[in-house]
Each structure stands twice: as C-alpha cells, then as structure tokens.
Amino acid sequence: MAEGIMKKLHGLDVYVQSAGVKSDLEIDGFTIAACQEMDVELSRHRSRSFDQMQEWGDDLTGFDLIIALSPASQRHVLELTRLFHLEVEYWPIMDPTGLGTRRDEKLDAYRQTRDQIVAKLTERFGSP
C-alpha cells in the first residue's frame, strides 16, 4: 500500500520499493479497494520479502531510508542493516487485518490505515 501511495504522491522523484518480512504474493482485496478510491492501482502489484528483493537486484545498501510499518519489520530491518549505515524509521501504522466483521467495517479500517500512511508520507516528504 505504502509504495503505491508514495508513487502516486511523488511520482518518479523518489525510487521506492516495498518489502515485508515474508512474501504473501497476493495483495489483500481491501487494500486494493481502499487504494483505488485515491486512484492508486494495486491489483497487479505483488508483495515481496526482503530476501526476494535482494535476490531480484534491489540491494538494501542502495537505499537511503527504510521505513518499517510494523514491529516485526522494524526488528528484521535493524538486523539486516546492522552492518550498513542506513537510516531506519519506524512508523506505527494500524494493521487493519482482522478488524471489523462486516465488509463496510473492514473497508473503513483499511481506509484509516491508508489515510495514516498518506499523512505520514506527507509529513515526512511534503505535499505532492
């Protein structure tokens, strides 16, 4: 979600990649729906793990900043980067998975997460 939103806000001004501790491959349908509301297309996007990212040529040492959105990703990134001088920030963003019982409640949770990400990106990198 964050990668797509960042690309929407700042286009090609910044090289951005998203990765997680593990690869789930398919993007959650609620993530796709919440992002489509702001014209961010994620239906063809596939998530990747940090290991896959490096296997595919995106060496972590080539990045200036890594933003972790969960405690698990923060721990993993700090372990991966302990030998490199990379800036790591942790943004405590709400995890919407498992919230709500009805479709509209679930979608509202994903919207809240999307809006938190937009606010943090705007705060950190400025308005588009």
One Martini backbone bead per residue (centre of mass of N, CA, C, O) as a GRO file, in nm:
protein
  128
    1MET     BB    1   0.060   0.061  -0.023
    2ALA     BB    2   0.292   0.270   0.021
    3GLU     BB    3   0.418   0.261  -0.259
    4GLY     BB    4   0.170   0.357  -0.424
    5ILE     BB    5   0.131   0.625  -0.273
    6MET     BB    6   0.411   0.746  -0.323
    7LYS     BB    7   0.387   0.744  -0.632
    8LYS     BB    8   0.137   0.927  -0.640
    9LEU     BB    9   0.270   1.176  -0.487
   10HIS     BB   10   0.596   1.155  -0.635
   11GLY     BB   11   0.660   0.959  -0.841
   12LEU     BB   12   0.992   0.988  -0.986
   13ASP     BB   13   1.150   1.138  -0.746
   14VAL     BB   14   1.132   0.845  -0.612
   15TYR     BB   15   1.275   0.552  -0.501
   16VAL     BB   16   1.048   0.273  -0.452
   17GLN     BB   17   1.008   0.000  -0.214
   18SER     BB   18   0.844  -0.295  -0.116
   19ALA     BB   19   0.861  -0.485   0.196
   20GLY     BB   20   0.883  -0.790   0.382
   21VAL     BB   21   0.933  -1.049   0.584
   22LYS     BB   22   0.711  -1.167   0.398
   23SER     BB   23   0.555  -1.339   0.129
   24ASP     BB   24   0.213  -1.318  -0.007
   25LEU     BB   25   0.182  -1.191  -0.308
   26GLU     BB   26  -0.106  -1.120  -0.244
   27ILE     BB   27  -0.330  -0.867  -0.244
   28ASP     BB   28  -0.551  -0.731  -0.062
   29GLY     BB   29  -0.872  -0.635  -0.141
   30PHE     BB   30  -0.892  -0.391   0.058
   31THR     BB   31  -0.641  -0.248  -0.040
   32ILE     BB   32  -0.730  -0.207  -0.327
   33ALA     BB   33  -0.993  -0.047  -0.266
   34ALA     BB   34  -0.870   0.189  -0.096
   35CYS     BB   35  -0.671   0.281  -0.329
   36GLN     BB   36  -0.874   0.330  -0.563
   37GLU     BB   37  -1.004   0.587  -0.427
   38MET     BB   38  -0.697   0.729  -0.510
   39ASP     BB   39  -0.577   0.609  -0.780
   40VAL     BB   40  -0.447   0.328  -0.676
   41GLU     BB   41  -0.292   0.060  -0.838
   42LEU     BB   42  -0.282  -0.299  -0.702
   43SER     BB   43  -0.377  -0.561  -0.864
   44ARG     BB   44  -0.065  -0.622  -0.986
   45HIS     BB   45   0.057  -0.634  -0.722
   46ARG     BB   46   0.345  -0.769  -0.546
   47SER     BB   47   0.474  -0.905  -0.285
   48ARG     BB   48   0.781  -0.885  -0.092
   49SER     BB   49   1.070  -0.978   0.030
   50PHE     BB   50   1.379  -0.904   0.128
   51ASP     BB   51   1.508  -1.146  -0.012
   52GLN     BB   52   1.381  -1.102  -0.292
   53MET     BB   53   1.488  -0.823  -0.340
   54GLN     BB   54   1.787  -0.911  -0.348
   55GLU     BB   55   1.760  -1.129  -0.572
   56TRP     BB   56   1.640  -0.888  -0.780
   57GLY     BB   57   1.865  -0.631  -0.711
   58ASP     BB   58   1.774  -0.491  -0.424
   59ASP     BB   59   1.993  -0.353  -0.245
   60LEU     BB   60   1.993  -0.207   0.063
   61THR     BB   61   2.250  -0.018   0.012
   62GLY     BB   62   2.078   0.161  -0.212
   63PHE     BB   63   1.947   0.294   0.032
   64ASP     BB   64   1.857   0.565   0.256
   65LEU     BB   65   1.563   0.451   0.342
   66ILE     BB   66   1.377   0.283   0.605
   67ILE     BB   67   1.033   0.187   0.648
   68ALA     BB   68   0.862   0.077   0.923
   69LEU     BB   69   0.519  -0.069   0.992
   70SER     BB   70   0.637  -0.286   1.195
   71PRO     BB   71   0.788  -0.453   1.441
   72ALA     BB   72   0.891  -0.689   1.266
   73SER     BB   73   1.026  -0.512   1.044
   74GLN     BB   74   1.214  -0.358   1.226
   75ARG     BB   75   1.380  -0.594   1.332
   76HIS     BB   76   1.469  -0.699   1.054
   77VAL     BB   77   1.608  -0.442   0.953
   78LEU     BB   78   1.812  -0.407   1.184
   79GLU     BB   79   1.953  -0.673   1.120
   80LEU     BB   80   2.025  -0.618   0.817
   81THR     BB   81   2.162  -0.312   0.896
   82ARG     BB   82   2.402  -0.339   1.111
   83LEU     BB   83   2.641  -0.310   0.873
   84PHE     BB   84   2.486  -0.053   0.784
   85HIS     BB   85   2.432   0.286   0.671
   86LEU     BB   86   2.098   0.323   0.764
   87GLU     BB   87   1.797   0.463   0.762
   88VAL     BB   88   1.557   0.408   1.030
   89GLU     BB   89   1.201   0.393   1.042
   90TYR     BB   90   0.917   0.406   1.265
   91TRP     BB   91   0.570   0.342   1.179
   92PRO     BB   92   0.272   0.330   1.363
   93ILE     BB   93   0.062   0.139   1.192
   94MET     BB   94  -0.231   0.023   1.133
   95ASP     BB   95  -0.365  -0.303   1.142
   96PRO     BB   96  -0.650  -0.415   0.955
   97THR     BB   97  -0.635  -0.698   1.007
   98GLY     BB   98  -0.930  -0.829   1.158
   99LEU     BB   99  -1.111  -0.588   1.127
  100GLY     BB  100  -1.407  -0.640   1.155
  101THR     BB  101  -1.710  -0.802   1.007
  102ARG     BB  102  -1.790  -0.617   0.796
  103ARG     BB  103  -1.716  -0.482   0.502
  104ASP     BB  104  -1.737  -0.178   0.586
  105GLU     BB  105  -1.551  -0.208   0.835
  106LYS     BB  106  -1.301  -0.309   0.691
  107LEU     BB  107  -1.271  -0.073   0.490
  108ASP     BB  108  -1.238   0.145   0.708
  109ALA     BB  109  -0.972   0.036   0.821
  110TYR     BB  110  -0.811   0.068   0.553
  111ARG     BB  111  -0.856   0.371   0.529
  112GLN     BB  112  -0.709   0.450   0.787
  113THR     BB  113  -0.438   0.339   0.700
  114ARG     BB  114  -0.407   0.501   0.443
  115ASP     BB  115  -0.427   0.782   0.586
  116GLN     BB  116  -0.177   0.742   0.762
  117ILE     BB  117   0.024   0.714   0.531
  118VAL     BB  118  -0.028   0.983   0.396
  119ALA     BB  119   0.045   1.158   0.643
  120LYS     BB  120   0.337   1.055   0.679
  121LEU     BB  121   0.443   1.120   0.395
  122THR     BB  122   0.378   1.423   0.408
  123GLU     BB  123   0.542   1.488   0.661
  124ARG     BB  124   0.822   1.376   0.547
  125PHE     BB  125   0.794   1.477   0.209
  126GLY     BB  126   0.549   1.625   0.148
  127SER     BB  127   0.375   1.764  -0.080
  128PRO     BB  128   0.296   1.708  -0.420
   0.00000   0.00000   0.00000
